């Protein structure tokens, strides 16, 4: 009989990972960008900014974005 030792690592994504997955699942960024439009000079689109603000307010309420 051979005993195999394996090691496992886990990471805690918490609620931010779940919310990020939900936002990506409903295509929130794409929908906002489609409605508002995207300027090629933008470094961050409006949809990405909204997603960042949502995740920021859920996780880092004492630190500004």
C-alpha positions as YAML, in Angstrom:
chain: A
units: angstrom
residues:
- id: 1
  name: UNK
  ca: [0.00, 0.00, 0.00]
- id: 2
  name: UNK
  ca: [1.40, 3.40, -1.04]
- id: 3
  name: UNK
  ca: [0.45, 6.57, 0.78]
- id: 4
  name: UNK
  ca: [0.49, 9.65, -1.42]
- id: 5
  name: UNK
  ca: [1.02, 12.94, 0.33]
- id: 6
  name: UNK
  ca: [-0.43, 15.92, -1.44]
- id: 7
  name: UNK
  ca: [-0.53, 19.53, -0.46]
- id: 8
  name: UNK
  ca: [-3.37, 21.85, -1.21]
- id: 9
  name: UNK
  ca: [-3.46, 25.61, -1.19]
- id: 10
  name: UNK
  ca: [-6.60, 27.65, -1.00]
- id: 11
  name: UNK
  ca: [-7.31, 31.31, -1.45]
- id: 12
  name: UNK
  ca: [-10.17, 33.22, 0.07]
- id: 13
  name: UNK
  ca: [-11.89, 35.28, -2.60]
- id: 14
  name: UNK
  ca: [-14.73, 36.16, -0.26]
- id: 15
  name: UNK
  ca: [-17.73, 38.10, -1.44]
- id: 16
  name: UNK
  ca: [-15.70, 40.30, -3.80]
- id: 17
  name: UNK
  ca: [-14.85, 37.34, -6.02]
- id: 18
  name: UNK
  ca: [-18.47, 36.26, -6.07]
- id: 19
  name: UNK
  ca: [-19.69, 39.77, -6.91]
- id: 20
  name: UNK
  ca: [-17.05, 40.13, -9.61]
- id: 21
  name: UNK
  ca: [-18.15, 36.83, -11.16]
- id: 22
  name: UNK
  ca: [-21.81, 37.89, -11.05]
- id: 23
  name: UNK
  ca: [-21.01, 41.24, -12.69]
- id: 24
  name: UNK
  ca: [-19.02, 39.50, -15.42]
- id: 25
  name: UNK
  ca: [-21.77, 36.89, -15.80]
- id: 26
  name: UNK
  ca: [-24.41, 39.53, -16.51]
- id: 27
  name: UNK
  ca: [-21.97, 41.46, -18.73]
- id: 28
  name: UNK
  ca: [-22.36, 44.60, -16.64]
- id: 29
  name: UNK
  ca: [-19.25, 46.31, -18.04]
- id: 30
  name: UNK
  ca: [-20.23, 45.61, -21.65]
- id: 31
  name: UNK
  ca: [-23.83, 46.79, -21.15]
- id: 32
  name: UNK
  ca: [-22.72, 50.08, -19.57]
- id: 33
  name: UNK
  ca: [-20.09, 50.65, -22.24]
- id: 34
  name: UNK
  ca: [-22.66, 49.99, -24.95]
- id: 35
  name: UNK
  ca: [-25.10, 52.50, -23.47]
- id: 36
  name: UNK
  ca: [-22.55, 55.22, -22.65]
- id: 37
  name: UNK
  ca: [-20.09, 54.60, -25.47]
- id: 38
  name: UNK
  ca: [-16.33, 54.28, -25.38]
- id: 39
  name: UNK
  ca: [-13.88, 57.00, -26.34]
- id: 40
  name: UNK
  ca: [-10.61, 55.59, -27.72]
- id: 41
  name: UNK
  ca: [-8.69, 58.06, -25.52]
- id: 42
  name: UNK
  ca: [-10.06, 56.48, -22.34]
- id: 43
  name: UNK
  ca: [-7.70, 54.38, -20.26]
- id: 44
  name: UNK
  ca: [-10.62, 52.98, -18.26]
- id: 45
  name: UNK
  ca: [-14.11, 52.66, -19.69]
- id: 46
  name: UNK
  ca: [-17.21, 53.80, -17.83]
- id: 47
  name: UNK
  ca: [-18.26, 50.19, -17.35]
- id: 48
  name: UNK
  ca: [-14.91, 49.27, -15.80]
- id: 49
  name: UNK
  ca: [-15.10, 52.32, -13.53]
- id: 50
  name: UNK
  ca: [-18.59, 51.35, -12.33]
- id: 51
  name: UNK
  ca: [-17.43, 47.79, -11.62]
- id: 52
  name: UNK
  ca: [-14.43, 49.14, -9.69]
- id: 53
  name: UNK
  ca: [-16.69, 51.43, -7.65]
- id: 54
  name: UNK
  ca: [-19.08, 48.55, -6.85]
- id: 55
  name: UNK
  ca: [-16.27, 46.27, -5.69]
- id: 56
  name: UNK
  ca: [-14.58, 49.10, -3.80]
- id: 57
  name: UNK
  ca: [-17.70, 49.99, -1.82]
- id: 58
  name: UNK
  ca: [-18.24, 46.33, -0.91]
- id: 59
  name: UNK
  ca: [-14.75, 45.69, 0.34]
- id: 60
  name: UNK
  ca: [-12.78, 48.79, 1.20]
- id: 61
  name: UNK
  ca: [-15.29, 51.18, 2.69]
- id: 62
  name: UNK
  ca: [-12.64, 53.12, 4.59]
- id: 63
  name: UNK
  ca: [-10.35, 53.67, 1.60]
- id: 64
  name: UNK
  ca: [-11.28, 55.82, -1.41]
- id: 65
  name: UNK
  ca: [-10.94, 54.46, -4.93]
...
